[in-house]
Amino acid sequence: MSGVPKSGETERSARWAATMAGYSGPVRLAHADSHARIAPPRGPVPADPDPFTVPRGREEREELEDALLAPGATRPAGAGNRQEAEPPDEWRTCFERDRDRILHATSFRRLAGKTQVFVFPQDHQRTRLTHALEVAQVAAAIARACRLNVALTEAIALGHDCGHGPGGHMSEDALGIFLPDGFDHAVWGADVSVAGLNLCAETLDGIRNHSWSRPAPATPEGEVVSWADRIAYLCHDWEDAVSAGIVTPTLLPDVVLGLCGESRSRQLRTFIAGTVDATLRTGRVGMDEELAEALAAFRRCNYEHIYLRPASVTQGASVVAMLRALVAHFTDQPNLIPGVRTGGGLAGGTDHAVFEAVAYVAGMTDRFAVGIAVSDLGWDRDRLPRGVDYLTGR
């Protein structure tokens, strides 16, 4: 292509189109002046491997990980322990494959439209998606320093909240009344939201048991995510609340200010370093008493000033009422659910209809749930959770 703009085409778009096929060389290159060179390693992994050497294939990399990971860390093996057997990947370990599947999953993408703390968050406030990414960063930092399996840690962290419904944690109260065993986002995430991905048992276990109210995860990587989740959400929820003018840094407990300071970056650095130090010293994934008490004080402060403030309680009641109305609506008319309709239909009012209604509503984003409540139920706008207008974007 000449790069000369056609009629209606800008010079920039013509340049962009001209690079679509790349540049000639021994292979096609992304840049005309590409000069990067690598020498792929060949042969078996040495007995004392160089940690900066990256073998080419999955089997070689599994051998290297086995040599480098700490005793007790989770080793990848072939295709992994999956409910449905499948061939191993040529390049990726089983846990890298899990991480990639979660990143491309619909339930993960929907987290971008689900409440972390604030319904319909403003541009710079966290969503469930950004929360999951920050948990993954904190967890990977701890896992890497402790020589645990980073890919498994990231997979659990990225998937840990895929079971959350719209409107934050109040969705658990809203949906729990419809199910015999209640609705726990951790269990729902592993058993329903990501069930179709055929993930490894270790990944599902970490997702299912990341909450502290659940049994302990089976792997140290899962326990790392349990700590990383609490560390991340306390620090970033507080930062969002400060930015929104709900709280001021002076409200932080003295033990938090003294050990961790006011800034999110210093708080994260302190809690991550404390977890790494305690874990390497004791062989148990945890924190020393003083720092753990600071984390607990931080959590109590967040609950008092953010999560349980009157506006949050009022907002939560609105979420519960709306979600329960949506479940009742789709239980009565399950064939309005696209997946049920295309699957041959279902009688209303049955236990199966209840489950499908809960699954459909749990998967909704905040904006979609509000839109359906208004359009299908005629929900009064005064009863909606307060936040940005779902139609105008203001």
C-alpha positions as CSV (number, residue, x, y, z in Angstrom):
1,M,0.0,0.0,0.0
2,S,1.4,3.4,-0.9
3,G,0.4,5.3,2.2
4,V,-1.2,8.0,0.0
5,P,-4.6,8.8,1.6
6,K,-7.7,7.9,-0.5
7,S,-10.7,10.1,-0.7
8,G,-12.1,10.7,2.9
9,E,-9.1,9.0,4.5
10,T,-6.7,11.0,6.8
11,E,-3.0,10.8,6.5
12,R,-2.8,9.1,9.9
13,S,-5.4,6.4,9.0
14,A,-3.5,5.8,5.7
15,R,-0.2,5.2,7.6
16,W,-2.0,2.9,10.0
17,A,-3.5,0.9,7.2
18,A,-0.1,0.6,5.5
19,T,1.4,-1.2,8.4
20,M,-1.3,-3.9,8.7
21,A,0.9,-6.6,7.1
22,G,4.0,-5.6,9.0
23,Y,7.5,-5.1,7.5
24,S,9.6,-7.5,5.5
25,G,12.6,-9.3,7.0
26,P,13.6,-12.9,7.8
27,V,10.0,-12.9,9.3
28,R,7.4,-10.2,9.2
29,L,8.3,-7.5,11.7
30,A,6.1,-5.0,13.7
31,H,8.5,-2.1,13.1
32,A,10.5,-1.1,10.1
33,D,13.6,-0.4,12.3
34,S,13.2,-3.4,14.5
35,H,16.6,-4.3,16.0
36,A,15.7,-6.6,19.0
37,R,17.4,-10.0,19.0
38,I,17.1,-13.0,21.2
39,A,18.9,-16.4,21.3
40,P,16.3,-19.0,22.4
41,P,17.8,-21.5,24.8
42,R,18.2,-25.0,23.5
43,G,18.8,-28.4,25.1
44,P,17.7,-29.7,28.6
45,V,17.3,-27.5,31.6
46,P,20.6,-27.6,33.6
47,A,20.7,-29.1,37.1
48,D,21.3,-25.6,38.5
49,P,19.1,-23.4,36.2
50,D,19.7,-19.8,35.6
51,P,16.4,-18.1,36.8
52,F,16.7,-15.7,33.8
53,T,16.7,-18.5,31.3
54,V,13.3,-19.2,29.8
55,P,12.9,-22.6,28.2
56,R,10.9,-22.8,25.0
57,G,8.2,-25.4,25.8
58,R,5.8,-26.1,28.6
59,E,7.6,-29.3,29.8
60,E,10.9,-27.5,30.1
61,R,9.3,-24.7,31.9
62,E,7.6,-27.1,34.3
63,E,11.0,-28.5,35.1
64,L,12.4,-25.1,35.7
65,E,9.5,-24.1,38.0
66,D,9.9,-27.3,39.9
67,A,13.5,-26.3,40.6
68,L,12.8,-22.7,41.5
69,L,9.6,-22.9,43.5
70,A,9.6,-23.2,47.2
71,P,8.8,-26.5,49.0
72,G,5.1,-26.6,49.4
73,A,4.4,-24.3,46.4
74,T,2.0,-25.8,43.8
75,R,3.6,-27.3,40.8
76,P,1.9,-27.4,37.4
77,A,1.7,-30.7,35.7
78,G,0.6,-31.3,32.1
79,A,-3.0,-30.3,31.4
80,G,-3.7,-30.1,35.1
81,N,-6.4,-31.6,37.3
82,R,-9.6,-30.8,35.5
83,Q,-13.1,-32.2,35.7
84,E,-13.0,-32.8,31.9
85,A,-9.7,-34.2,30.7
86,E,-8.0,-32.3,27.8
87,P,-4.7,-32.3,26.1
88,P,-1.9,-30.1,27.6
89,D,-1.0,-26.9,26.0
90,E,2.3,-26.8,24.0
91,W,3.5,-23.6,25.6
92,R,1.5,-22.7,28.7
93,T,1.4,-24.4,32.0
94,C,-2.0,-25.5,33.2
95,F,-2.3,-22.5,35.6
96,E,-1.3,-20.1,32.9
97,R,-4.0,-21.5,30.8
98,D,-6.5,-21.0,33.7
99,R,-5.4,-17.4,34.1
100,D,-5.9,-16.8,30.4
101,R,-9.3,-18.4,30.3
102,I,-10.5,-16.2,33.2
103,L,-9.2,-13.1,31.5
104,H,-11.3,-13.9,28.4
105,A,-14.4,-15.0,30.3
106,T,-17.7,-13.1,30.1
107,S,-18.1,-13.2,33.9
108,F,-14.7,-11.5,34.2
109,R,-15.5,-8.7,31.7
110,R,-18.8,-8.0,33.4
111,L,-17.0,-7.1,36.6
112,A,-16.2,-3.8,34.8
113,G,-19.9,-2.9,35.3
114,K,-20.4,-4.2,38.9
115,T,-20.1,-2.2,42.1
116,Q,-17.1,-2.4,44.3
117,V,-18.3,0.2,46.9
118,F,-20.1,2.9,44.9
119,V,-23.0,2.0,42.6
120,F,-22.3,3.4,39.1
121,P,-18.8,4.4,40.1
122,Q,-17.3,7.7,38.8
123,D,-14.4,7.6,36.3
124,H,-11.7,7.1,38.9
125,Q,-13.5,4.9,41.4
126,R,-12.9,1.2,41.5
127,T,-15.2,-1.4,40.0
128,R,-15.1,-5.1,40.7
129,L,-12.9,-5.5,37.7
130,T,-10.2,-3.0,38.8
131,H,-10.5,-4.5,42.3
132,A,-9.7,-8.0,40.8
133,L,-6.7,-6.5,38.9
134,E,-5.3,-4.9,42.1
135,V,-5.8,-8.1,44.1
136,A,-3.9,-9.9,41.4
137,Q,-1.0,-7.4,41.6
138,V,-0.8,-7.6,45.4
139,A,-1.1,-11.4,45.4
140,A,1.5,-11.8,42.6
141,A,4.0,-9.6,44.5
142,I,3.6,-11.8,47.6
143,A,3.8,-15.0,45.7
144,R,6.8,-14.0,43.7
145,A,8.8,-13.0,46.7
146,C,7.8,-16.3,48.5
147,R,8.7,-18.4,45.5
148,L,5.1,-19.6,45.1
149,N,3.3,-20.3,41.8
150,V,2.6,-16.9,40.4
151,A,0.3,-18.1,37.5
152,L,-1.9,-20.0,39.9
153,T,-2.0,-17.0,42.3
154,E,-3.0,-14.7,39.5
155,A,-5.7,-17.1,38.2
156,I,-7.3,-17.3,41.6
157,A,-7.1,-13.5,42.1
158,L,-8.5,-12.6,38.8
159,G,-11.4,-15.1,39.2
160,H,-12.1,-14.6,42.9
161,D,-15.0,-12.2,42.5
162,C,-16.6,-13.5,39.3
163,G,-19.5,-14.7,41.3
164,H,-20.5,-11.3,42.6
165,G,-23.9,-10.0,41.6
166,P,-24.7,-6.4,40.8
167,G,-24.8,-3.8,43.6
168,G,-21.9,-5.1,45.7
169,H,-22.1,-7.5,48.7
170,M,-25.8,-6.7,49.2
171,S,-26.5,-8.9,46.3
172,E,-25.7,-11.8,48.5
173,D,-28.5,-10.8,50.9
174,A,-30.8,-10.2,48.0
175,L,-30.3,-13.5,46.2
176,G,-29.6,-15.7,49.2
177,I,-33.3,-16.1,50.1
178,F,-34.0,-17.9,46.8
179,L,-31.5,-20.7,47.3
180,P,-31.5,-23.5,49.9
181,D,-27.9,-22.9,50.8
182,G,-27.9,-19.2,50.4
183,F,-25.8,-17.2,48.0
184,D,-22.1,-16.9,48.6
185,H,-20.2,-15.1,45.8
186,A,-17.1,-17.2,46.4
187,V,-18.9,-20.5,46.1
188,W,-21.2,-19.3,43.3
189,G,-18.2,-18.0,41.4
190,A,-16.4,-21.3,41.4
191,D,-19.5,-23.6,40.9
192,V,-21.5,-21.5,38.5
193,S,-19.8,-18.3,37.0
194,V,-16.6,-19.9,35.8
195,A,-17.8,-23.6,35.8
196,G,-17.8,-23.7,32.0
197,L,-14.1,-22.9,31.8
198,N,-13.0,-26.3,33.0
199,L,-10.4,-24.8,35.3
200,C,-8.0,-26.8,37.4
201,A,-9.2,-28.0,40.8
202,E,-6.6,-25.8,42.6
203,T,-7.8,-22.7,40.8
204,L,-11.5,-23.5,41.6
205,D,-10.6,-24.2,45.2
206,G,-8.8,-20.9,45.6
207,I,-11.8,-19.0,44.1
208,R,-14.3,-21.0,46.2
209,N,-12.5,-20.4,49.5
210,H,-10.9,-17.0,49.2
211,S,-13.3,-15.5,51.7
212,W,-12.1,-15.7,55.3
213,S,-15.5,-17.1,56.3
214,R,-14.9,-20.1,54.1
215,P,-12.7,-23.1,54.8
216,A,-9.0,-22.6,54.2
217,P,-7.8,-23.0,50.6
218,A,-5.9,-26.1,49.8
219,T,-2.9,-24.3,48.4
220,P,-0.5,-21.6,49.8
221,E,-1.3,-19.6,46.6
222,G,-5.0,-19.6,47.6
223,E,-4.1,-18.3,51.1
224,V,-2.0,-15.6,49.6
225,V,-5.1,-14.4,47.6
226,S,-7.2,-14.4,50.8
227,W,-4.7,-11.9,52.3
228,A,-4.3,-9.9,49.1
229,D,-8.0,-9.5,48.7
230,R,-8.4,-7.9,52.1
231,I,-5.2,-5.8,51.8
232,A,-6.3,-4.5,48.4
233,Y,-9.9,-3.6,49.1
234,L,-9.1,-1.9,52.4
235,C,-6.5,0.4,50.9
236,H,-8.3,1.2,47.6
237,D,-11.8,1.5,49.2
238,W,-10.4,4.0,51.6
239,E,-8.6,6.0,48.8
240,D,-11.9,6.1,46.9
241,A,-13.8,7.3,49.9
242,V,-11.2,10.0,50.6
243,S,-11.4,11.1,47.0
244,A,-15.2,11.2,47.2
245,G,-15.1,13.4,50.3
246,I,-16.8,10.8,52.5
247,V,-13.8,10.5,54.9
248,T,-10.5,12.2,55.6
249,P,-7.1,10.5,56.3
250,T,-7.2,11.8,59.9
251,L,-10.0,9.3,60.6
252,L,-7.6,6.4,60.2
253,P,-6.7,4.7,63.5
254,D,-3.4,5.7,65.0
255,V,-2.1,2.1,64.6
256,V,-2.7,2.3,60.8
257,L,-1.2,5.8,60.5
258,G,1.8,4.9,62.6
259,L,2.7,1.7,60.7
260,C,1.3,2.3,57.2
261,G,0.8,6.1,56.7
262,E,-1.9,7.8,54.8
263,S,-1.1,6.9,51.2
264,R,-2.4,3.8,49.4
265,S,1.1,3.1,48.0
266,R,2.7,3.1,51.4
267,Q,-0.1,1.1,53.0
268,L,0.1,-1.6,50.2
269,R,3.9,-1.7,50.5
270,T,3.8,-2.2,54.3
271,F,1.2,-4.9,54.2
272,I,2.8,-6.8,51.3
273,A,6.2,-6.6,52.9
274,G,4.8,-7.7,56.2
275,T,3.1,-10.7,54.7
276,V,6.2,-11.7,52.8
277,D,8.4,-11.4,55.9
278,A,6.1,-13.4,58.2
279,T,5.6,-16.1,55.5
280,L,9.3,-16.6,54.8
281,R,10.2,-16.6,58.4
282,T,7.5,-19.0,59.7
283,G,6.5,-21.0,56.6
284,R,2.8,-20.0,57.2
285,V,1.0,-17.5,55.0
286,G,0.2,-14.7,57.4
287,M,1.2,-11.5,59.2
288,D,2.8,-10.7,62.5
289,E,0.4,-9.8,65.3
290,E,1.1,-6.0,65.3
291,L,0.6,-5.5,61.5
292,A,-2.4,-7.9,61.5
293,E,-4.0,-5.8,64.2
294,A,-3.4,-2.7,62.1
295,L,-5.1,-4.4,59.2
296,A,-8.0,-5.4,61.4
297,A,-8.3,-1.8,62.7
298,F,-8.2,-0.5,59.1
299,R,-11.1,-2.9,58.3
300,R,-13.2,-1.8,61.4
301,C,-12.6,1.8,60.3
302,N,-13.8,1.1,56.7
303,Y,-16.9,-0.6,58.0
304,E,-17.8,2.3,60.4
305,H,-17.1,5.2,58.0
306,I,-17.8,3.7,54.5
307,Y,-19.6,0.4,54.3
308,L,-22.1,0.9,57.1
309,R,-22.6,4.7,56.9
310,P,-26.3,5.6,56.5
311,A,-26.1,6.4,52.8
312,S,-24.5,2.9,52.2
313,V,-27.2,1.2,54.2
314,T,-29.9,3.0,52.3
315,Q,-28.3,2.2,49.0
316,G,-28.0,-1.5,50.0
317,A,-31.7,-1.6,50.8
318,S,-32.5,-0.3,47.4
319,V,-30.2,-2.9,45.8
320,V,-31.9,-5.7,47.7
321,A,-35.4,-4.7,46.8
322,M,-34.6,-4.3,43.1
323,L,-32.7,-7.6,42.8
324,R,-35.4,-9.6,44.6
325,A,-38.0,-8.1,42.3
326,L,-36.0,-9.1,39.3
327,V,-35.6,-12.6,40.5
328,A,-39.3,-12.9,41.2
329,H,-40.1,-11.6,37.7
330,F,-37.8,-14.0,35.9
331,T,-38.9,-16.9,38.1
332,D,-42.4,-16.3,37.0
333,Q,-41.4,-15.8,33.4
334,P,-38.2,-17.8,32.9
335,N,-38.5,-17.9,29.1
336,L,-37.7,-14.2,29.1
337,I,-34.1,-15.3,30.0
338,P,-32.2,-15.7,26.7
339,G,-30.4,-18.8,27.6
340,V,-33.6,-20.5,28.9
341,R,-35.5,-19.6,25.8
342,T,-32.9,-20.9,23.4
343,G,-32.5,-24.0,25.5
344,G,-36.1,-25.1,24.8
345,G,-38.0,-23.2,27.6
346,L,-38.9,-23.8,31.2
347,A,-42.1,-23.8,33.3
348,G,-42.4,-20.8,35.6
349,G,-42.3,-21.1,39.3
350,T,-40.3,-24.3,39.5
351,D,-37.0,-24.8,41.5
352,H,-35.2,-24.9,38.2
353,A,-36.8,-21.6,37.2
354,V,-35.7,-20.0,40.5
355,F,-32.1,-21.1,39.9
356,E,-32.1,-19.8,36.3
357,A,-33.5,-16.5,37.5
358,V,-30.9,-16.1,40.2
359,A,-28.1,-17.0,37.7
360,Y,-29.4,-14.5,35.2
361,V,-29.8,-11.6,37.8
362,A,-26.4,-12.5,39.4
363,G,-24.7,-12.1,36.1
364,M,-26.1,-8.7,35.4
365,T,-24.1,-5.5,35.6
366,D,-25.4,-2.7,37.7
367,R,-26.6,-0.7,34.7
368,F,-28.3,-3.6,33.0
369,A,-30.1,-4.6,36.2
370,V,-31.4,-1.0,36.7
371,G,-32.4,-0.8,33.0
372,I,-34.4,-4.0,33.2
373,A,-36.1,-2.9,36.5
374,V,-37.2,0.3,34.8
375,S,-38.2,-1.1,31.4
376,D,-39.7,-4.4,32.4
377,L,-40.9,-3.8,35.9
378,G,-41.8,-0.2,35.7
379,W,-39.6,0.4,38.7
380,D,-39.9,3.9,40.1
381,R,-36.7,5.9,39.6
382,D,-36.9,7.1,43.2
383,R,-36.5,3.5,44.3
384,L,-33.3,2.9,42.3
385,P,-29.9,2.8,44.0
386,R,-28.5,6.3,43.9
387,G,-25.7,6.9,41.4
388,V,-25.1,8.1,37.9
389,D,-28.1,8.1,35.7
390,Y,-28.3,4.8,33.8
391,L,-29.6,6.4,30.6
392,T,-27.8,9.7,30.2
393,G,-24.5,8.8,31.7
394,R,-24.7,11.8,34.1
